[in-house]
């Protein structure tokens, strides 16, 4: 009988990525293959997200980011957009006490002012409730676009009258200024692009594109991704001695 490989046994816990970012792709196609509505894929995708968060915490990862809704996703059918927002609201509402007890810190990036008011309320409550937590940071990108973030930072810099900008100053104006750049970006379902996600922050991220659709992404797939990450030779432009 074929025995599944246990990738967790291969992980070097002394070389863990600090920040893993997820582009959660494939929900709709996963559902359609099963004769279900695309919205069902988003519902099961939320379960995958919960599973990944728990496992990342247990592995000692410091930050996980999830690309939940992009500035371009408004072009999708209204019922699908509404369902994504409902799932996000219900997840934050039902899990915020668990986030608090588990010492997780919730942060949200993107233009939340365009989101439904009930979702804005849950975001504000979660961020406030967990702001002093010191464990895993769960960073959720909602109505987020990398280019919009960069343009927004530039406009704030101009407004503040900053005369000369270096990388540290520019970084301080980004919405991710309080978290490290992603070491590893995982985009599920086999698509191989960033789709306007953290364009500045991902300059030196390792990219991993498993064929697994997001609803099927669980602990085993995360372990496999980390093992693959640890095989990479990260030189940041230098020459290995």
N, C-alpha and C positions, 0 to 999 in steps of 0.2 A: 504493500500500500504506500502511495506517495505521501511523504511527510512534508508539510509546509515549512519553508525556511524561517527560522527565528532570527530576524535581522537585529533584534535588540541585543542578542549575544555578541554582535559584532561592533556595537557602538563603543567608541572611545569617549568616556565621560569626561576626560581631560581636554577634549577638543570639540566641545559642543558649540554650535552657533548660538550667539546671544539673542538674535532676533530672526525669526522666521516669518515671512509674509506669504499669504495665500491669496491667489487669484482663483476664486471658487467657480470654476467653469464647468459646464456640462449638465446643469440641473434640468433644463428644459428638454434637451435631447435624451437624457436618461429616462425622463418620464414618458416621452413620446414613444420610445422603444417598448415600453410596457403598456402602451395603450391608455395612458393616463394624461391628464391635463398638465401643461408645463408647470402650473402652480404647485402641483403635487411634488415635483422635483425640488422646488425651493423649500417645501416643508421638510422633506427628508434631508435636504442639504443643511438645514438648521440643526438636525440631530448629529450630522457629521461634524459640524462646527463645535458642538458641545463636547463630543468625543475627543476631538483634536485638542481642545483647550485643556481638558482634564489630563490627557496624556502628556502634553507639553509641560504642564505644571509638575507632574510626577517625574519627568525627565530632567527638570531643573532649568528649562528654557526661561529666559528673562522676559522676552517680549514676543507676542504673536500678533500679527496684523491680518485683518480679513477685508478684502475688497468686496463689500456687500452690495453697493449700488453706485454706479458711476454717473457722471454728469451726462453721459450719452445714453444711459438706460431710460431716460424719460421718453425716448422714441419707441419704447415697447408698448404693447396694448395696455390700456388703462387698468383693466382688471388684473393683469399680471403685476403692474407697478403697485397697485393698491394692496395686493396680497403680499408682496415683498415687504412693504411697510408694516402690514399687520403682523407678519411673522417676526419682524425685528422688534416691534413694540411689545408683543406678547413674550418674546424671549427675555428682553430686558426686565419686564415687569415681574415675570415669574422667577427669575434667577438672581435678582439683585441682592436678596438676603444671603443667598448661597455664595455670591461673589464676595460679599462682606466677610462672611465666616471663613471663607477659604483664603482670605488675605489677598484677593485679586484686585487690581486696580483697572477700572474701565475708563478708556478714553475714546473719543469719537472725533474723527477729522472729516472735513468737507463742509459745505455750506448748509448747515442744518436749518437755517432760517427758511429754506424752501420746502422743508419736510412738513408733513401733517402735524398739527399742534399737539395731538396726543403722543406722538412719537418724540417730539421735541421735549415734552414734559418728562417722559421716561428717561431720555438721554441725560437731561439735567439732573434728575434725581439719582441716577446710577453714578454719574461722575462725582456728584457731591458726596454721596454715601461712601464711596470707595476711595476718595482722594488721598487719604492718609495711609492706605494699604501699601505694603512694601513687597508683596509677592509678585506673581506673574502679572505683567501688564497686558491686558487684552485691548488692542487698538482696532477699532472698527471704522472703516471708511464708508461713509454714507453721503451720497450726492457729492462725491469726490472726483476730481480730475487733476492729474499731475501738472498739466500746463496751467490750469486755472490757479493752482496753488502758487506756482512760480510767478505768474503775473500779479497775483494778489500781494505776494511778498515784495515785489518790485514797487508796486504802488504805495505800500506802507512805508517803504524805505524813502521814497520821494517825499511823501507827506511829512515824514519826520525830519526831513532836511539833512539826511546823512550825506556827507560830501564824498566820502571814499568808502568803498565796500570791499571787504575781503571775505573769504569763505566762512569764517566764524560769524561775522556780522550777518551775512546772508542767511546762514543756517538758523540764526536766532529768530528770523522772521518767518520761518516755515512752521506749519502746524505740527510738525513732528520734532520740534526743537528740543523736546525733553526726553526723546527716546533715541537709541542708536540706530544707524542705518541698517537695513536688513542685510544679514550675512547670506541668507538663502531665500530665494523667491521660488515658490512652487505654484505652477499653473497646471491645473488638472485638465483632463479630457483630451490631451494631445496637442492642443493649440500652442503655437510657439511665438508668442508676442506679449508685450507688457500692457498693451491697451491703455496707455495714458496713466499708468499706476506708478506713483512715486518716482517720477522721471529723474529727479535730481538725486534722490536718496539711493537709487539702485545702480549708481554708476559703477560700483565694484561688487555688486551682489553676484553670487553664484546662482545660475538659473537651472531649474529642474522641471521637466515637462513630462510627467507620467501620463499614460493613456487612460488611466482610471478616471471616470467621471466623479465629480465632487461628492455626490450622495454615497458613493461606495468607498470614499477615502476615510480610513480609520487608523487605529494605532499602528497596525502592521505597515501600512503604506508610509506613515510618517517615519517610522524606524528605518525603512528602506531608503527614504530620501536623505535622512541624516547620515547613513552609512555611505551613500553616494557622495554627499557633500564632503565627508572626511577623506575621500579619495582624491579630491581636487587639490591642485597645487596653487595656492593663492599667493601670488608674488606682488600684487599691487604695482606693477610696472617695473619692479626691481628684477635683478638677476639672482637666481638661486646659487648660493655659494657651495 
